[in-house]
Structure formats: C-alpha cells, structure tokens
Amino acid sequence: MVSYKELGLVNTREMFAKAVKGGYAIPAFNFNNMEQLQAIIMAAAETKSPVILQVSKGARNYANSTLLRYMAEGAVAYAKELGWEHPQICLHLDHGDSFELCKDCVDMGFSSVMIDASSLPYEENIALSKKVADYAHQYDVTVEAELGVLAGVEDEVSSEESHYTRPEEVIDFSTRTGCDSLAISVGTSHGAYKFKPEQCTRDPKTGRLVPPPLAFDVLHEIEKKLPGFPIVLHGSSSVPQEYVDMCNQYGGNLPNAVGIPEEQLREAAKSAVCKINIDSDSRLAMTGAIRKYLAENPSHFDPRQYLKPAREEMKKMYIHKIVNVLGSNGKAE
Ligand SMILES: [Zn+2]
C-alpha cells in the first residue's frame, strides 16, 4: 500500500472547490508515454496550472501499470525541478470499470479514481460507485462517477447509443454513491470522430463540418440541482483542424474528424464543470508532428529527432488549452 500523499500528489477535492468558485476548469490530460507526460508537466509548470494526469485501463495495459505510477511520481519531482514550487498534480484513473481495478489504483498511489459503471442499470451503477467511494475515501482518494452514456470510443470503453444525463437523477445518485464529482453526458463524446457528418452542418466558407451544440440546458439543469458540485466533461477534445490537416497532408487519412468547438468548452468551464478531459488532441498533435517531420526528413531514424518536435507541439497545445480554454493558469502558484 502506497499513499499518494507520500508521492507528493494531491486529490481533486481542493482543486475542484476552487475551480467551481473561480469559474474555470482543471485540465485532465491522458498520458501513455514519457513524451506526453513531459509535455503535460512542462505546460502545467510554465503556466502554474493544477493538472490531472489521467491513466486509462488501456494506458496501463500499454505502458505497464507499475511503470506509469513511478512516472507520475517522477513527474512531481520533475515539476519542482522546472521551478514549480508547489505543484498540484493529481494522478487519476480514467474509466475504471471494476472495483478491483479502482482498489488496485488506490493501493498503488493514485490520488483519484473514476468508476465508470454508467453502462449498468441505475441501481447497479449506484451500488458499484458507492463501493468504490467507500473504499477510496478511507485513504482520502477522491472518486468520480458517471451518469448518462457518452457515444464514441475510448480505449476499451465504447458505446453506440448515447443518452444525456437525466437531471432528475443527479441528486439521488450523488447522495447515495458519495462520489466527489460527477461525469455527465451533454453531447460530448470520445475519440476524434465525435459526430457523424449527417449530424453536422457545413461551414459554407471552408466546407468544414460544424458540430451540433452541447446541451447547455441539461448542464444548467444539473447545476441547479447540485449547486457547487463538481461536474466533469469527458470527450472534450476540439480536434484542431490544423492537426487533422497536418496528419492528412503528410500521408494520414482522417476524413471528417470533428470535435467540440473551444468556445463551447470555454463556456462550460465557467459553469460547475471543473474537469475537462482532453486526450485525442494530444494524439493528433503528436501524430501530425511526427508525420510532418518524417516526411520532411526521410533519412532520419533517431526517435529523439521526431519525438522532440512532437513533444513541442503537444506542449504548445496543452498551454493553449490551459490559458485560452480552461482558464486554470496561475491557479497553482
Ligand atoms: Zn472518458
């Protein structure tokens, strides 16, 4: 048993309370490898933004769960080395799908876990989320639960059918589970293809897809039911056109990739939404930069040569999100 407190990590309780009050949101960035982690920590340290490092089940399978945990521990030391005196870094399990997985993460030093039982019937979702919350709270680990179903694919989590969170259920759900934050479904979805072209309109000038707006009425209804309660948005990459173009220009094939417009995320960040999950944008920035580099330098084969610009591009993207979309810069001096 390792406590996250020994690793210098923090849970989400205080950062969420401040974010809800301050009208901004904490970035939750997924990582699977060293370059992503470096870019996240460099961006957070440079902007003095609290940050949530997210590890999904897929990331644990890809990179090894023990190694990832030590990398996060190293991230705290690295942040200090970069001159961030009091780093506020949370290590969070993204989409935990069983009690055992959540318990394993609590026991190995995670400061926050998500139990995603949103695909189960309502009462079963409550029972499993409560079981995780009861266990995690013994160690002061915070718990995110989910109500409502998001469309799209994220690692092993995928769903064809989505439905919005029902505002009439949120009080009962949060009270009975004891969760610390609630992931809701209001029109975001996982992956880089968040909407089918037939769900979108086209910008007559650029010919690009314009996605349908988020269900802000549902979000505000939920906010009214749970004043001040931390709300989480999953699947909130904006799928920047410049990275999609970069991928496509240098040999990629990502037709009709579309995300959530940043102005809508900016609006959400001002509400009770205090955690915004961004994963696909990092994947796109990295892949775009690597494709471009390798296309322009066909004789290079040292991974450091193409991973360095990829890391730079991710860092630039993370800083942009922190400063221009979430507004969390300067909140962890
Ligand atoms: Zn998610």
Boltz pocket constraint, residues with backbone or C-beta under 6 A from the ligand:
constraints:
  - pocket:
      binder: B
      contacts: [[A, 95], [A, 154], [A, 190], [A, 234], [A, 235], [A, 277]]
      max_distance: 6.0
